[in-house]
Amino acid sequence: MTIVQEGRDVDSRGRFRRAARVDESDREFSQLVAAILARFFAQHGRAAPANGELIAVGGRLAELIAERGLPRPLAPDELGQPGGLSDEACAPLVARVLGGERDEVLAAAVKQLVKACFYPEFKVCRDSWREVATNGACRRQELARVRGRVSGTHCVDCPHWTALAPGPHEAMLAGAWLAGAEDFQAHRGEFLPEDFRALRRWLHARARVRRSGAG
């Protein structure tokens, strides 16, 4: 069956297949969010809500992405600039994704995930993960502080998530770890969470699919 639409022949079965791929991508996104949320609860010594509830949070975030769109992907010759969301701009987005849930741990995670989705893209790391204070400490390398972050040691928009593969990324952090590589390796899953890398790469790819008009 062929439908004539806006002067073009559109195969209805092809349209259905494209829609199915988009739906499957959204389901994948919701599952990625659920995995991050479950880990975040564990980092706080808390039992996570049921997986279905966590997936529902991911679904609401996916709906928000569909409505707002993701930040514009950079061209190969662009470096971009770090950006942010004000508390005033972020609060209603977080409230919508929470969907009435009032758990403080969930709210903290969702706020960070919203920022991860809507901060603009850039290509040069701020190097916050290894900034040393006057007392010789680096807050981003302290386990107690890292446990309050969905993205571990790195920022939620750090370009290393998409630019580096897990092995080289791990080696880079371990080599610059103030307490030594053994300290880093002891809590590698919290300092460098691979579930968050998967989310960043999903967002990176999805922004480019949307720009090309394929999804």
Stockholm file with secondary structure:
# STOCKHOLM 1.0

chainA/1-215         MTIVQEGRDVDSRGRFRRAARVDESDREFSQLVAAILARFFAQHGRAAPANGELIAVGGRLAELIAERGLPRPLAPDELGQPGGLSDEACAPLVARVLGGERDEVLAAAVKQLVKACFYPEFKVCRDSWREVATNGACRRQELARVRGRVSGTHCVDCPHWTALAPGPHEAMLAGAWLAGAEDFQAHRGEFLPEDFRALRRWLHARARVRRSGAG
#=GR chainA/1-215 SS CEEEETTEEEEHHHHHHHHHHHHHHHHHHHHHHHHHHHHHHHHTTCCCCCHHHHHHHHHHHHHHHHHHCCCCCCCTTCCBCCCCCCHHHHHHHHHHHHTTCCCHHHHHHHHHHHHHHHSCCBSSCCCGGGCCCTTSCCGGGCHHHHTTCTTTTSCTTCTHHHHSCHHHHHHHHHHTCTTCHHHHHHTHHHHSCHHHHHHHHHHHHHHHHHHHTCC
#=GC SS_cons         CEEEETTEEEEHHHHHHHHHHHHHHHHHHHHHHHHHHHHHHHHTTCCCCCHHHHHHHHHHHHHHHHHHCCCCCCCTTCCBCCCCCCHHHHHHHHHHHHTTCCCHHHHHHHHHHHHHHHSCCBSSCCCGGGCCCTTSCCGGGCHHHHTTCTTTTSCTTCTHHHHSCHHHHHHHHHHTCTTCHHHHHHTHHHHSCHHHHHHHHHHHHHHHHHHHTCC
//
